[in-house]
């Protein structure tokens, strides 16, 4: 056993830890409504650019002007960039207005008063490791009323129609090879170039990122066998790629033992993530967090306290009380069993 431990230590000592692989993305999302809904902040047409899930520009059908949403975009991009961008967004707004009506007729929705939505999302993702930048994937897809309508297959350079109503558009666009070649070239080259340029412009803010704030707490569970739910929460981090693991005696719990909220955005452009597990017995738990802004992982131990139990109630007290309750129930159960048998014997005697 000692020999094995020594060998294990040697292996761990000389194991090369791979560099952190960063994922970055640039997406543009266009949304058109079939009619006004007269709600604040919702327009018939909107368009926005998202760099690593942070909004960098915005346009709507009311102001009809492409504007920067990050200070470094305003500082770095020249005025003609915003003027040309405004004209491009206006032409796309007209395209959406025309094609949404065509699509509604094709879907037989042109005679109803419901609000229908046409959305287009396109962009690219890259993997970055130091100075090595690699194209990961490109997306160019349309949806109608929240359902997939048409998508570009970057590998095969053709459009994919998941619904019958999209087949005429697929045939029409596939019959123009130069269009598909341009789409593929934009996703794999031009989009990546813009992504790298924007990241260079926002170098300090984007590259330095924001480190995660880690919290661990437990709350009682009213029903079920488990009596406590332990939660590890990380928030305020950027970029969004993060590793969060709940560990028991320094061993990571399996995925089927953990509930995850998924990474969600905060109002300030950072992100948050929660993971929870049910606790059935007294044990040592901690939260293990790794993020590219950290020199070493954060390990935050649970102090054994229950947040919404009586003040300062440790888990040992809770499970001790549970054992006491079970003993009382056992005594009551025995008494009930005795009385039941006695009464049943009296009834049989009749």
NUPA-890716 format. One line per 8 residues: number of its first residue (from 1); their letters; for each residue x, y, z of N, C-alpha, C. Coordinates in steps of 0.02 Angstrom, whole numbers, plus 50000, padded with zeros to 5 digits. Example, Ala and Ser with C-alpha at 12.3 -4.5 7.8 and 13.67 -1.06 7.14 Angstrom:
<sites>
1 = as = 50660 49716 50390 50615 49775 50390 50660 49835 50390 ~ 50642 49888 50354 50684 49947 50357 50645 50002 50394
</sites>
This chain:
<sites>
1 = xxxxxxxx = 50041 49940 50000 50000 50000 50000 50043 50063 50000 ~ 50097 50061 50041 50143 50119 50044 50178 50129 49978 ~ 50196 50073 49944 50228 50077 49879 50182 50109 49828 ~ 50118 50089 49830 50069 50117 49783 50061 50192 49794 ~ 50058 50212 49858 50050 50283 49874 50110 50323 49848 ~ 50170 50294 49856 50230 50329 49832 50230 50336 49756 ~ 50210 50282 49721 50206 50285 49648 50155 50336 49625 ~ 50098 50338 49662 50046 50386 49644 50071 50457 49651
9 = xxxxxxxx = 50109 50470 49704 50136 50536 49716 50184 50557 49660 ~ 50226 50509 49638 50273 50523 49584 50236 50540 49520 ~ 50183 50501 49505 50144 50513 49444 50112 50582 49446 ~ 50083 50600 49504 50051 50666 49510 50102 50722 49506 ~ 50163 50709 49530 50215 50760 49530 50236 50778 49459 ~ 50238 50728 49415 50263 50739 49347 50206 50745 49296 ~ 50145 50745 49319 50089 50754 49273 50086 50826 49250 ~ 50083 50836 49184 50079 50903 49156 50006 50924 49153
17 = xxxxxxxx = 49990 50978 49187 49921 51004 49187 49911 51044 49123 ~ 49860 51026 49082 49849 51062 49019 49829 51134 49031 ~ 49848 51177 48984 49830 51248 48990 49754 51256 48984 ~ 49729 51308 49015 49657 51321 49015 49636 51340 48944 ~ 49589 51302 48916 49563 51317 48849 49504 51365 48856 ~ 49509 51422 48825 49457 51472 48828 49411 51465 48767 ~ 49347 51473 48778 49298 51474 48724 49271 51544 48717 ~ 49269 51569 48655 49243 51636 48643 49193 51633 48585
25 = xxxxxxxx = 49147 51680 48586 49094 51678 48535 49074 51749 48514 ~ 49051 51754 48453 49022 51816 48427 48958 51798 48391 ~ 48902 51824 48414 48838 51809 48384 48798 51873 48372 ~ 48758 51872 48319 48711 51925 48305 48642 51895 48303 ~ 48595 51928 48337 48527 51902 48342 48479 51956 48318 ~ 48436 51937 48270 48386 51982 48241 48317 51953 48257 ~ 48272 51995 48280 48205 51973 48299 48152 52020 48270 ~ 48104 51991 48234 48050 52031 48204 47982 52005 48228
33 = xxxxxxxx = 47938 52051 48245 47870 52034 48266 47821 52053 48210 ~ 47767 52016 48204 47719 52027 48150 47677 52090 48161 ~ 47674 52114 48223 47638 52176 48239 47662 52204 48306 ~ 47649 52267 48319 47670 52297 48383 47634 52264 48441 ~ 47668 52260 48498 47636 52231 48558 47626 52284 48612 ~ 47652 52344 48600 47641 52401 48646 47662 52385 48718 ~ 47720 52355 48723 47750 52342 48789 47817 52376 48793 ~ 47835 52403 48852 47899 52440 48857 47959 52395 48842
41 = xxxxxxxx = 48003 52420 48800 48065 52384 48785 48058 52331 48732 ~ 47997 52320 48705 47987 52269 48653 47966 52304 48589 ~ 48005 52294 48535 47993 52329 48473 47979 52279 48417 ~ 47952 52306 48361 47936 52262 48305 47999 52230 48276 ~ 48055 52265 48281 48118 52236 48256 48175 52257 48302 ~ 48216 52209 48320 48276 52223 48360 48334 52182 48333 ~ 48394 52209 48343 48455 52173 48324 48509 52189 48375 ~ 48549 52139 48391 48603 52150 48439 48662 52105 48424
49 = xxxxxxxx = 48721 52129 48444 48782 52089 48439 48803 52067 48508 ~ 48826 52005 48515 48847 51977 48579 48917 51949 48573 ~ 48963 51977 48611 49031 51951 48614 49040 51916 48681 ~ 49052 51851 48679 49058 51812 48740 48997 51824 48785 ~ 48938 51827 48753 48874 51835 48788 48865 51904 48819 ~ 48907 51951 48803 48898 52020 48824 48876 52062 48764 ~ 48825 52102 48773 48799 52143 48719 48850 52197 48701 ~ 48865 52201 48637 48914 52252 48614 48881 52305 48570
57 = xxxxxxxx = 48825 52290 48539 48789 52341 48500 48714 52325 48500 ~ 48674 52375 48480 48601 52366 48484 48567 52411 48433 ~ 48510 52387 48407 48469 52425 48359 48396 52406 48371 ~ 48351 52454 48366 48279 52437 48367 48242 52480 48317 ~ 48181 52459 48300 48142 52491 48247 48116 52560 48266 ~ 48120 52578 48330 48097 52644 48350 48151 52696 48341 ~ 48211 52685 48370 48265 52733 48362 48299 52727 48294 ~ 48300 52666 48266 48330 52652 48201 48402 52678 48196
65 = xxxxxxxx = 48441 52660 48247 48511 52680 48248 48551 52626 48284 ~ 48605 52603 48252 48649 52554 48284 48693 52591 48334 ~ 48692 52569 48396 48729 52603 48448 48775 52555 48485 ~ 48831 52580 48513 48876 52537 48552 48847 52524 48622 ~ 48860 52465 48649 48838 52448 48717 48896 52436 48764 ~ 48958 52443 48738 49018 52439 48780 49059 52502 48766 ~ 49089 52530 48819 49126 52592 48811 49184 52585 48762 ~ 49216 52525 48762 49273 52516 48718 49252 52510 48645
73 = xxxxxxxx = 49189 52488 48632 49164 52487 48563 49154 52559 48539 ~ 49131 52602 48583 49121 52672 48564 49187 52706 48551 ~ 49237 52689 48590 49303 52721 48584 49342 52696 48523 ~ 49338 52631 48510 49380 52600 48458 49351 52602 48388 ~ 49285 52597 48382 49254 52594 48317 49239 52664 48291 ~ 49259 52678 48229 49250 52744 48199 49176 52758 48184 ~ 49162 52822 48173 49093 52843 48162 49062 52809 48101 ~ 49103 52800 48047 49075 52768 47987 49054 52696 47999
81 = xxxxxxxx = 49086 52663 48049 49065 52595 48066 48993 52595 48090 ~ 48974 52644 48131 48907 52647 48158 48857 52671 48105 ~ 48880 52715 48060 48836 52738 48006 48820 52681 47958 ~ 48872 52644 47937 48862 52587 47892 48821 52533 47927 ~ 48834 52524 47992 48797 52475 48030 48723 52492 48035 ~ 48709 52556 48042 48639 52579 48045 48603 52565 47979 ~ 48637 52580 47923 48606 52567 47857 48595 52492 47847 ~ 48643 52451 47869 48637 52379 47863 48578 52353 47904
89 = xxxxxxxx = 48570 52379 47964 48515 52357 48007 48447 52379 47978 ~ 48445 52438 47948 48383 52462 47918 48362 52417 47859 ~ 48411 52397 47818 48395 52353 47761 48373 52284 47785 ~ 48404 52260 47839 48383 52196 47867 48313 52201 47898 ~ 48296 52257 47927 48229 52267 47954 48177 52262 47898 ~ 48191 52293 47841 48145 52288 47783 48140 52216 47759 ~ 48198 52182 47756 48198 52111 47734 48154 52069 47780 ~ 48160 52079 47844 48121 52041 47892 48046 52056 47886
97 = xxxxxxxx = 48028 52119 47876 47958 52137 47869 47926 52102 47810 ~ 47962 52100 47754 47936 52067 47693 47932 51991 47703 ~ 47986 51962 47728 47989 51889 47732 47948 51860 47788 ~ 47935 51898 47840 47891 51874 47893 47820 51866 47866 ~ 47799 51913 47823 47732 51908 47792 47728 51848 47746 ~ 47781 51836 47708 47783 51777 47663 47779 51713 47703 ~ 47816 51711 47758 47816 51652 47800 47749 51641 47834 ~ 47716 51694 47855 47650 51687 47886 47600 51659 47836
105 = xxxxxxxx = 47604 51680 47772 47560 51652 47721 47575 51578 47711 ~ 47638 51560 47710 47657 51490 47701 47634 51447 47759 ~ 47634 51476 47819 47612 51440 47879 47537 51446 47890 ~ 47502 51482 47845 47430 51494 47850 47413 51532 47914 ~ 47455 51580 47930 47444 51621 47990 47427 51693 47972 ~ 47417 51708 47907 47409 51777 47887 47340 51805 47904 ~ 47292 51762 47922 47225 51787 47936 47209 51790 48010 ~ 47257 51773 48053 47243 51777 48125 47278 51838 48155
113 = xxxxxxxx = 47257 51856 48215 47283 51916 48247 47339 51902 48297 ~ 47362 51840 48300 47415 51824 48347 47481 51857 48326 ~ 47524 51865 48376 47591 51892 48362 47636 51835 48341 ~ 47668 51842 48283 47715 51790 48259 47785 51819 48257 ~ 47834 51775 48267 47903 51798 48276 47949 51761 48228 ~ 47990 51799 48192 48042 51771 48150 48109 51794 48179 ~ 48154 51746 48191 48218 51762 48221 48275 51731 48181 ~ 48329 51769 48178 48390 51745 48143 48449 51753 48191
121 = xxxxxxxx = 48487 51699 48198 48548 51702 48238 48606 51675 48197 ~ 48659 51713 48194 48718 51689 48158 48781 51714 48193 ~ 48834 51675 48186 48897 51693 48218 48944 51634 48222 ~ 48995 51641 48265 49047 51589 48268 49074 51582 48339 ~ 49108 51525 48350 49141 51512 48413 49212 51487 48399 ~ 49258 51505 48444 49327 51484 48437 49352 51453 48502 ~ 49404 51412 48497 49441 51387 48555 49508 51422 48555 ~ 49527 51449 48613 49590 51486 48618 49632 51457 48674
129 = xxxxxxxx = 49695 51443 48658 49743 51419 48708 49808 51456 48696 ~ 49819 51509 48737 49876 51552 48724 49867 51590 48659 ~ 49917 51585 48615 49913 51618 48550 49880 51574 48497 ~ 49863 51513 48515 49833 51466 48469 49757 51475 48468 ~ 49731 51500 48412 49659 51512 48405 49632 51466 48350 ~ 49581 51428 48367 49552 51381 48319 49477 51391 48312 ~ 49454 51390 48250 49382 51393 48237 49348 51331 48266 ~ 49295 51341 48304 49260 51286 48335 49196 51268 48298
137 = xxxxxxxx = 49152 51318 48288 49091 51305 48250 49060 51371 48228 ~ 49019 51366 48175 48982 51423 48151 48908 51407 48151 ~ 48867 51456 48166 48794 51446 48168 48760 51500 48127 ~ 48715 51477 48084 48672 51522 48046 48604 51489 48043 ~ 48557 51514 48082 48493 51478 48089 48434 51527 48096 ~ 48376 51503 48073 48315 51542 48078 48264 51502 48118 ~ 48223 51540 48155 48169 51508 48192 48105 51548 48182 ~ 48049 51512 48184 47984 51544 48176 47941 51525 48236
145 = xxxxxxxx = 47915 51574 48271 47875 51562 48332 47911 51517 48381 ~ 47976 51526 48387 48015 51489 48436 48035 51419 48415 ~ 48018 51398 48355 48035 51331 48331 48086 51335 48274 ~ 48131 51287 48271 48182 51287 48218 48148 51285 48150 ~ 48172 51328 48105 48143 51332 48038 48194 51313 47985 ~ 48254 51341 47989 48305 51329 47938 48373 51340 47968 ~ 48422 51297 47951 48489 51304 47979 48541 51286 47926 ~ 48598 51319 47930 48652 51306 47882 48699 51254 47911
153 = xxxxxxxx = 48711 51201 47871 48759 51149 47890 48827 51170 47864 ~ 48869 51194 47910 48934 51222 47890 48980 51169 47860 ~ 48975 51108 47886 49019 51054 47861 49003 51035 47789 ~ 48938 51031 47773 48917 51010 47706 48898 51068 47660 ~ 48901 51129 47686 48885 51189 47647 48816 51184 47615 ~ 48767 51167 47655 48699 51165 47629 48650 51180 47686 ~ 48589 51199 47667 48538 51216 47716 48499 51155 47736 ~ 48479 51153 47799 48441 51097 47826 48372 51122 47846
161 = xxxxxxxx = 48320 51089 47821 48251 51109 47834 48217 51058 47880 ~ 48209 51073 47944 48178 51026 47990 48102 51023 47984 ~ 48072 51071 47949 47999 51072 47939 47984 51077 47864 ~ 47927 51051 47845 47909 51048 47774 47904 51118 47744 ~ 47879 51166 47782 47869 51234 47756 47935 51268 47738 ~ 47991 51242 47764 48056 51272 47750 48088 51244 47687 ~ 48060 51191 47659 48090 51159 47600 48096 51205 47540 ~ 48045 51246 47524 48053 51292 47466 48112 51339 47474
169 = xxxxxxxx = 48123 51365 47535 48179 51409 47548 48245 51372 47542 ~ 48248 51311 47569 48309 51271 47564 48328 51259 47491 ~ 48280 51239 47450 48294 51225 47379 48318 51289 47344 ~ 48285 51344 47359 48302 51408 47326 48373 51429 47344 ~ 48390 51425 47408 48457 51448 47429 48512 51398 47410 ~ 48497 51334 47412 48547 51284 47392 48562 51287 47317 ~ 48515 51315 47279 48526 51321 47207 48569 51381 47188 ~ 48592 51418 47239 48638 51474 47228 48703 51457 47266
177 = xxxxxxxx = 48747 51417 47236 48808 51394 47271 48850 51450 47299 ~ 48852 51507 47264 48894 51562 47287 48869 51589 47354 ~ 48803 51585 47366 48774 51607 47429 48798 51562 47486 ~ 48797 51497 47475 48821 51450 47526 48896 51456 47538 ~ 48933 51470 47484 49006 51480 47492 49020 51543 47533 ~ 48981 51595 47521 48990 51656 47560 48973 51645 47633 ~ 48918 51609 47645 48896 51595 47714 48950 51557 47751 ~ 48978 51505 47720 49030 51465 47751 49093 51508 47764
185 = xxxxxxxx = 49111 51549 47715 49170 51592 47722 49161 51642 47778 ~ 49101 51670 47784 49088 51718 47837 49095 51685 47905 ~ 49064 51627 47914 49065 51594 47979 49135 51574 48000 ~ 49174 51547 47953 49239 51519 47970 49296 51570 47969 ~ 49288 51624 47932 49343 51672 47925 49325 51742 47948 ~ 49278 51774 47914 49262 51844 47929 49236 51852 48000 ~ 49192 51808 48021 49165 51811 48089 49221 51803 48141 ~ 49265 51756 48129 49321 51744 48175 49367 51805 48178
193 = xxxxxxxx = 49378 51837 48120 49420 51898 48119 49389 51954 48161 ~ 49324 51963 48153 49290 52015 48193 49292 51997 48267 ~ 49282 51933 48282 49284 51911 48352 49352 51929 48383 ~ 49406 51912 48349 49473 51926 48375 49486 52001 48380 ~ 49460 52039 48331 49470 52111 48332 49434 52142 48392 ~ 49372 52121 48403 49334 52148 48460 49366 52131 48526 ~ 49392 52069 48530 49424 52049 48593 49489 52089 48603 ~ 49523 52105 48550 49583 52146 48555 49566 52217 48578
201 = xxxxxxxx = 49510 52244 48552 49490 52311 48570 49468 52314 48644 ~ 49435 52262 48666 49413 52261 48736 49462 52222 48779 ~ 49526 52225 48760 49578 52183 48790 49577 52181 48866 ~ 49583 52239 48898 49590 52240 48971 49529 52211 49005 ~ 49470 52235 48986 49408 52213 49019 49393 52140 49004 ~ 49402 52120 48940 49383 52053 48920 49435 52001 48942 ~ 49499 52017 48936 49550 51968 48950 49562 51959 49025 ~ 49558 52014 49063 49567 52007 49135 49509 51971 49167
209 = xxxxxxxx = 49450 51983 49142 49391 51948 49167 49373 51969 49238 ~ 49328 51931 49268 49306 51945 49336 49305 51879 49374 ~ 49339 51875 49432 49342 51812 49469 49276 51795 49503 ~ 49263 51732 49516 49200 51712 49547 49199 51724 49622 ~ 49140 51740 49647 49128 51745 49719 49092 51680 49738 ~ 49118 51644 49788 49094 51577 49803 49055 51576 49869 ~ 48997 51545 49868 48955 51539 49928 48933 51466 49936 ~ 48929 51442 49998 48904 51375 50011 48857 51379 50071
217 = xxxxxxxx = 48799 51348 50064 48749 51351 50118 48702 51291 50112 ~ 48667 51277 50166 48619 51221 50168 48552 51245 50194 ~ 48499 51216 50168 48431 51231 50191 48395 51166 50205 ~ 48346 51169 50249 48310 51109 50267 48260 51091 50212 ~ 48245 51026 50208 48196 51000 50161 48136 50974 50201 ~ 48077 50995 50182 48017 50977 50220 47996 50905 50209 ~ 47999 50882 50146 47976 50814 50130 48032 50773 50100 ~ 48023 50707 50100 48073 50662 50071 48121 50636 50124
225 = xxxxxxxx = 48163 50589 50103 48210 50557 50149 48267 50605 50168 ~ 48288 50646 50120 48341 50694 50136 48314 50750 50179 ~ 48354 50775 50225 48332 50827 50270 48364 50895 50256 ~ 48418 50895 50217 48452 50957 50200 48471 50959 50126 ~ 48470 51018 50097 48495 51027 50029 48555 51075 50033 ~ 48612 51050 50010 48674 51090 50009 48681 51123 49941 ~ 48697 51188 49941 48704 51225 49878 48772 51259 49875 ~ 48805 51251 49818 48866 51289 49803 48847 51340 49749
233 = xxxxxxxx = 48861 51403 49761 48844 51456 49714 48906 51497 49698 ~ 48919 51507 49633 48972 51552 49611 48938 51608 49571 ~ 48959 51669 49582 48928 51725 49547 48980 51780 49535 ~ 48963 51824 49488 49007 51881 49473 49066 51863 49430 ~ 49067 51804 49398 49125 51785 49357 49115 51800 49283 ~ 49171 51812 49250 49173 51823 49178 49243 51806 49153 ~ 49250 51771 49098 49198 51744 49054 49158 51687 49086 ~ 49112 51660 49047 49062 51615 49076 49087 51544 49088
241 = xxxxxxxx = 49143 51524 49058 49169 51456 49069 49195 51449 49140 ~ 49168 51402 49178 49187 51392 49247 49179 51318 49265 ~ 49219 51295 49312 49213 51226 49338 49189 51232 49410 ~ 49132 51202 49425 49104 51201 49493 49087 51129 49510 ~ 49116 51105 49565 49105 51036 49587 49089 51034 49661 ~ 49038 50995 49679 49024 50982 49749 49060 50918 49768 ~ 49099 50921 49823 49138 50863 49843 49118 50840 49913 ~ 49121 50774 49921 49109 50742 49986 49172 50706 50006
249 = xxxxxxxx = 49202 50727 50062 49267 50702 50083 49317 50708 50025 ~ 49315 50767 49991 49361 50784 49936 49353 50740 49874 ~ 49298 50705 49870 49283 50665 49810 49223 50695 49775 ~ 49230 50710 49711 49176 50743 49674 49114 50699 49669 ~ 49056 50729 49681 48994 50693 49673 48979 50683 49599 ~ 48945 50630 49582 48928 50616 49512 48872 50663 49489 ~ 48864 50670 49424 48814 50716 49396 48743 50698 49417 ~ 48729 50633 49424 48661 50614 49443 48645 50626 49517
257 = xxxxxxxx = 48696 50648 49555 48685 50666 49625 48677 50741 49634 ~ 48685 50778 49579 48688 50851 49584 48636 50883 49538 ~ 48604 50936 49562 48560 50978 49521 48598 51040 49501 ~ 48591 51061 49439 48627 51120 49415 48578 51170 49384 ~ 48589 51233 49399 48547 51286 49370 48568 51303 49299 ~ 48630 51282 49281 48659 51304 49218 48686 51375 49228 ~ 48732 51394 49186 48761 51461 49191 48710 51513 49169 ~ 48699 51563 49211 48649 51614 49197 48681 51684 49200
265 = xxxxxxxx = 48654 51732 49161 48683 51799 49161 48660 51841 49221 ~ 48705 51883 49245 48688 51934 49295 48675 52000 49258 ~ 48639 52046 49289 48625 52111 49256 48687 52150 49237 ~ 48743 52140 49272 48804 52179 49258 48848 52148 49204 ~ 48824 52094 49171 48864 52063 49118 48906 52004 49142 ~ 48909 51993 49207 48944 51934 49233 48895 51876 49236 ~ 48917 51819 49264 48875 51759 49264 48872 51728 49333 ~ 48823 51682 49340 48816 51645 49402 48797 51573 49387
273 = xxxxxxxx = 48813 51529 49435 48798 51457 49428 48785 51429 49498 ~ 48733 51388 49503 48717 51353 49566 48716 51278 49553 ~ 48742 51241 49602 48736 51169 49602 48716 51147 49672 ~ 48670 51098 49676 48644 51077 49741 48642 51001 49745 ~ 48644 50976 49807 48638 50904 49819 48601 50893 49885 ~ 48566 50838 49890 48531 50820 49952 48579 50786 50000 ~ 48572 50802 50065 48614 50773 50116 48573 50724 50158 ~ 48598 50663 50163 48563 50611 50201 48599 50594 50266
281 = xxxxxxxx = 48663 50612 50271 48702 50594 50330 48755 50647 50343 ~ 48780 50649 50403 48832 50696 50421 48896 50679 50384 ~ 48926 50728 50351 48987 50717 50312 49021 50784 50300 ~ 49082 50780 50273 49120 50840 50257 49110 50857 50184 ~ 49083 50916 50170 49070 50938 50102 49108 51003 50088 ~ 49125 51012 50024 49154 51076 50003 49137 51090 49930 ~ 49149 51153 49910 49138 51174 49841 49207 51187 49809 ~ 49217 51156 49752 49280 51163 49715 49266 51205 49653
289 = xxxxxxxx = 49302 51262 49646 49290 51308 49591 49354 51325 49554 ~ 49352 51318 49488 49409 51337 49445 49385 51385 49392 ~ 49423 51438 49380 49406 51488 49330 49471 51518 49305 ~ 49472 51541 49244 49536 51564 49215 49563 51627 49249 ~ 49522 51663 49287 49546 51721 49323 49581 51703 49389 ~ 49578 51639 49408 49607 51617 49472 49675 51585 49461 ~ 49723 51601 49503 49789 51569 49499 49786 51497 49523 ~ 49741 51483 49570 49729 51415 49594 49655 51408 49612
297 = xxxxxxxx = 49629 51347 49611 49558 51337 49625 49539 51362 49695 ~ 49476 51383 49701 49448 51400 49766 49413 51339 49795 ~ 49429 51321 49857 49396 51266 49891 49363 51295 49954 ~ 49297 51296 49954 49261 51325 50010 49223 51270 50047 ~ 49240 51259 50110 49209 51205 50150 49142 51228 50179 ~ 49097 51180 50183 49033 51193 50217 49045 51188 50292 ~ 49017 51236 50330 49029 51238 50402 48981 51194 50443 ~ 48937 51158 50408 48891 51113 50443 48829 51148 50469
305 = xxxxxxxx = 48822 51213 50453 48764 51250 50477 48706 51245 50428 ~ 48645 51250 50455 48584 51251 50414 48557 51322 50414 ~ 48547 51350 50354 48530 51421 50347 48462 51438 50376 ~ 48411 51397 50362 48344 51414 50385 48319 51368 50441 ~ 48365 51331 50473 48347 51294 50533 48353 51343 50592 ~ 48343 51319 50653 48351 51362 50710 48423 51388 50711 ~ 48432 51448 50736 48496 51483 50733 48553 51440 50759 ~ 48605 51432 50716 48665 51397 50737 48657 51323 50746
313 = xxxxxxxx = 48606 51294 50713 48595 51222 50720 48641 51184 50674 ~ 48689 51146 50699 48734 51108 50656 48701 51045 50632 ~ 48729 51015 50580 48700 50956 50551 48699 50898 50600 ~ 48748 50893 50644 48749 50839 50693 48688 50842 50738 ~ 48670 50903 50758 48611 50911 50801 48548 50890 50765 ~ 48545 50909 50699 48486 50892 50659 48477 50817 50654 ~ 48532 50783 50636 48526 50711 50628 48519 50676 50695 ~ 48546 50706 50750 48535 50678 50816 48461 50683 50835
321 = xxxxxxxx = 48432 50741 50818 48361 50750 50832 48319 50701 50791 ~ 48339 50689 50729 48302 50642 50686 48303 50572 50716 ~ 48362 50553 50742 48366 50486 50772 48320 50482 50833 ~ 48317 50537 50872 48272 50538 50930 48200 50531 50909 ~ 48181 50567 50854 48112 50563 50829 48096 50492 50806 ~ 48145 50460 50772 48134 50392 50748 48124 50344 50806 ~ 48162 50354 50862 48154 50310 50921 48085 50319 50952 ~ 48062 50382 50955 47995 50395 50982 47942 50363 50939
329 = xxxxxxxx = 47951 50370 50872 47902 50339 50826 47902 50263 50833 ~ 47960 50234 50846 47964 50162 50855 47926 50140 50917 ~ 47932 50178 50971 47896 50162 51033 47821 50168 51022 ~ 47801 50223 50988 47729 50232 50974 47703 50177 50929 ~ 47744 50159 50879 47724 50106 50833 47713 50040 50870 ~ 47757 50026 50918 47750 49964 50957 47686 49964 50997 ~ 47670 50022 51027 47609 50027 51067 47547 50018 51024 ~ 47548 50050 50965 47491 50043 50919 47482 49971 50897
337 = xxxxxxxx = 47539 49937 50883 47536 49867 50862 47506 49824 50917 ~ 47525 49837 50980 47500 49799 51037 47425 49809 51045 ~ 47402 49873 51042 47331 49887 51050 47290 49858 50993 ~ 47318 49861 50932 47282 49834 50875 47273 49760 50882 ~ 47325 49723 50903 47320 49651 50912 47270 49634 50967 ~ 47271 49674 51021 47226 49661 51076 47154 49668 51054 ~ 47139 49723 51015 47071 49735 50993 47049 49682 50942 ~ 47094 49663 50897 47078 49612 50848 47063 49546 50883
345 = xxxxxx = 47099 49531 50937 47086 49469 50975 47017 49470 51008 ~ 46999 49529 51033 46933 49536 51065 46878 49528 51013 ~ 46888 49556 50952 46838 49552 50898 46830 49479 50876 ~ 46885 49442 50870 46881 49372 50848 46844 49329 50899 ~ 46848 49350 50960 46815 49311 51012 46740 49313 51006 ~ 46712 49364 50976 46640 49366 50966 46618 49312 50918
</sites>
